[in-house]
Amino acid sequence: MNNLRSRRAAVFRRLVISLLFVIGIAAITFVEMRQTPGPYIDFNKVEDADPAVSPASGPKPLRLAISSVLSPKDSIVYYRQIADYISRRLERPVVLIQRQSYAEVGVLLAKGGADLAFFSSGAYASLSGQNEIELLAMQQRNGLPYYRGYIIVPRVSAAESLADLRGKTFAFSDPLSYSGYIALAYTLEKMHQTPDSFFHSYTFTYSHDKSLRAVANNVAAGAIVNSLVYEYTQLRSPELIDAIKIIGVSEAAGTEPVVVRRGLSTEQKTTLRQLFLSMHEEDSVAVVLGGLHIDRFLPPQPELYDGIRAMLREVRRDS
């Protein structure tokens, strides 16, 4: 009888912890949504990704899709200005489309619902080799064409390594994010573990910013976040960085690329590539890029994503 009561108590505790974890993450997400300025596309609604434009209204818009690693409330104004710049240079309307996940952006590209996109490294590595997308350019940030994932925990946590997070709550950003999921899934695979077997519970926040806040606010026992987002937060909200500590660092990988759907003409791809590679030379646009912590765009280096591809092969083979 006592053993049965103990087991029931243990199950109840696990349920309570899981429920509090979900409520905490939902609260952070709700606050983030309420603070997001408008107007811009409602990303939770079904939108016509290929708006019809009559001949009288001018050329068909170029559709630019994003799923930002930064908080939407901080980054949307900069993406709008980049879209406006592209529109001026091409003398063509540019429609900005945002989706919550990288998978949704990938579907838009694959189905012709977007022409180009700010993509994630993990999503590109996952989809490259297929016919739907093509690498156009990549970002240089802090003088480098690569970045890492940081495993973080609350400053007051006793955890000193990933092993100390076994049986704890954890926040990932996106299943197709290298720094927000793939890097750690690969590490766990090498330990003969999966997120399901290793953590008490975990969630996808679909934002590195929300994952970081979940840890800073002691909602999650740990998270893995983009090193660039960590550095961005260090400048914008140092009090959040003061509330966390880094206990692990992933291997380096190529920065988030700009990709296009293969259906675009060679002429359009060439024009867009030249536009992105020279964007930083215009002072007003350089300021916009600085707001996103982008120094400039570089010619694509596909080999910088080979490490992610290898990790994905290992994780998928044993899944």
Solvent accessible surface area in square Angstrom, and as a share of the most:
residue,aa,sasa,rsa
1,M,158,0.70
2,N,113,0.58
3,N,109,0.56
4,L,64,0.32
5,R,151,0.55
6,S,69,0.45
7,R,144,0.53
8,R,157,0.57
9,A,42,0.32
10,A,37,0.28
11,V,84,0.48
12,F,132,0.55
13,R,141,0.52
14,R,130,0.47
15,L,115,0.57
16,V,54,0.31
17,I,81,0.41
18,S,33,0.22
19,L,107,0.53
20,L,111,0.55
21,F,7,0.03
22,V,92,0.53
23,I,95,0.48
24,G,13,0.13
25,I,16,0.08
26,A,56,0.43
27,A,52,0.40
28,I,20,0.10
29,T,33,0.19
30,F,115,0.48
31,V,77,0.44
32,E,7,0.03
33,M,110,0.49
34,R,177,0.65
35,Q,102,0.45
36,T,33,0.19
37,P,64,0.40
38,G,60,0.57
39,P,126,0.79
40,Y,54,0.21
41,I,41,0.21
42,D,59,0.30
43,F,38,0.16
44,N,117,0.60
45,K,127,0.54
46,V,153,0.88
47,E,63,0.28
48,D,104,0.54
49,A,18,0.14
50,D,65,0.33
51,P,38,0.24
52,A,103,0.80
53,V,49,0.28
54,S,61,0.39
55,P,134,0.84
56,A,105,0.81
57,S,72,0.46
58,G,31,0.30
59,P,72,0.45
60,K,102,0.43
61,P,10,0.06
62,L,1,0.00
63,R,5,0.02
64,L,0,0.00
65,A,0,0.00
66,I,1,0.00
67,S,9,0.06
68,S,17,0.11
69,V,10,0.06
70,L,4,0.02
71,S,3,0.02
72,P,31,0.19
73,K,53,0.22
74,D,38,0.20
75,S,1,0.01
76,I,9,0.04
77,V,75,0.43
78,Y,41,0.16
79,Y,9,0.04
80,R,90,0.33
81,Q,74,0.33
82,I,0,0.00
83,A,5,0.04
84,D,78,0.41
85,Y,5,0.02
86,I,0,0.00
87,S,26,0.17
88,R,144,0.53
89,R,131,0.48
90,L,45,0.22
91,E,150,0.67
92,R,49,0.18
93,P,55,0.34
94,V,25,0.14
95,V,42,0.24
96,L,16,0.08
97,I,6,0.03
98,Q,11,0.05
99,R,25,0.09
100,Q,96,0.42
101,S,13,0.08
102,Y,10,0.04
103,A,50,0.39
104,E,72,0.32
105,V,0,0.00
106,G,6,0.06
107,V,77,0.44
108,L,20,0.10
109,L,3,0.02
110,A,52,0.40
111,K,167,0.71
112,G,26,0.25
113,G,8,0.08
114,A,0,0.00
115,D,3,0.01
116,L,0,0.00
117,A,0,0.00
118,F,10,0.04
119,F,3,0.01
120,S,4,0.03
121,S,0,0.00
122,G,0,0.00
123,A,0,0.00
124,Y,14,0.05
125,A,7,0.05
126,S,16,0.10
127,L,43,0.21
128,S,28,0.18
129,G,80,0.77
130,Q,84,0.37
131,N,125,0.64
132,E,65,0.29
133,I,4,0.02
134,E,44,0.20
135,L,14,0.07
136,L,0,0.00
137,A,0,0.00
138,M,0,0.00
139,Q,4,0.02
140,Q,39,0.17
141,R,7,0.03
142,N,87,0.45
143,G,47,0.45
144,L,78,0.39
145,P,29,0.18
146,Y,77,0.29
147,Y,10,0.04
148,R,92,0.33
149,G,0,0.00
150,Y,35,0.13
151,I,16,0.08
152,I,0,0.00
153,V,0,0.00
154,P,10,0.06
155,R,121,0.44
156,V,131,0.75
157,S,29,0.19
158,A,97,0.75
159,A,8,0.06
160,E,120,0.54
161,S,47,0.30
162,L,18,0.09
163,A,63,0.48
164,D,65,0.34
165,L,3,0.01
166,R,128,0.47
167,G,40,0.39
168,K,95,0.40
169,T,14,0.08
170,F,0,0.00
171,A,0,0.00
172,F,0,0.00
173,S,2,0.01
174,D,6,0.03
175,P,54,0.34
176,L,34,0.17
177,S,3,0.02
178,Y,2,0.01
179,S,1,0.01
180,G,0,0.00
181,Y,44,0.17
182,I,3,0.02
183,A,4,0.03
184,L,1,0.01
185,A,5,0.04
186,Y,46,0.17
187,T,55,0.32
188,L,0,0.00
189,E,29,0.13
190,K,108,0.46
191,M,67,0.30
192,H,170,0.76
193,Q,41,0.18
194,T,71,0.41
195,P,13,0.08
196,D,111,0.57
197,S,71,0.46
198,F,2,0.01
199,F,10,0.04
200,H,28,0.12
201,S,24,0.16
202,Y,68,0.26
203,T,33,0.19
204,F,57,0.24
205,T,7,0.04
206,Y,73,0.28
207,S,7,0.04
208,H,4,0.02
209,D,12,0.06
210,K,20,0.08
211,S,0,0.00
212,L,1,0.01
213,R,60,0.22
214,A,0,0.00
215,V,0,0.00
216,A,12,0.09
217,N,82,0.42
218,N,99,0.51
219,V,36,0.21
220,A,2,0.02
221,A,28,0.22
222,G,0,0.00
223,A,0,0.00
224,I,2,0.01
225,V,0,0.00
226,N,1,0.00
227,S,6,0.04
228,L,10,0.05
229,V,1,0.01
230,Y,23,0.09
231,E,53,0.24
232,Y,10,0.04
233,T,7,0.04
234,Q,86,0.38
235,L,129,0.64
236,R,117,0.43
237,S,20,0.13
238,P,69,0.43
239,E,112,0.50
240,L,18,0.09
241,I,9,0.05
242,D,96,0.49
243,A,35,0.27
244,I,0,0.00
245,K,38,0.16
246,I,65,0.33
247,I,26,0.13
248,G,19,0.18
249,V,86,0.50
250,S,21,0.13
251,E,107,0.48
252,A,43,0.33
253,A,6,0.05
254,G,0,0.00
255,T,0,0.00
256,E,9,0.04
257,P,0,0.00
258,V,0,0.00
259,V,0,0.00
260,V,0,0.00
261,R,54,0.20
262,R,110,0.40
263,G,61,0.59
264,L,9,0.04
265,S,54,0.35
266,T,110,0.64
267,E,134,0.60
268,Q,55,0.25
269,K,26,0.11
270,T,60,0.35
271,T,55,0.32
272,L,4,0.02
273,R,62,0.23
274,Q,117,0.52
275,L,5,0.03
276,F,0,0.00
277,L,41,0.20
278,S,35,0.23
279,M,0,0.00
280,H,47,0.21
281,E,124,0.56
282,E,71,0.32
283,D,118,0.61
284,S,69,0.44
285,V,5,0.03
286,A,38,0.30
287,V,113,0.65
288,V,12,0.07
289,L,1,0.00
290,G,42,0.40
291,G,8,0.08
292,L,1,0.00
293,H,34,0.15
294,I,3,0.02
295,D,60,0.31
296,R,82,0.30
297,F,0,0.00
298,L,24,0.12
299,P,75,0.47
300,P,39,0.24
301,Q,58,0.26
302,P,64,0.40
303,E,102,0.46
304,L,51,0.25
305,Y,0,0.00
306,D,72,0.37
307,G,42,0.40
308,I,1,0.01
309,R,50,0.18
310,A,42,0.32
311,M,12,0.05
312,L,15,0.07
313,R,154,0.56
314,E,40,0.18
315,V,33,0.19
316,R,130,0.47
317,R,168,0.61
318,D,78,0.40
319,S,120,0.77
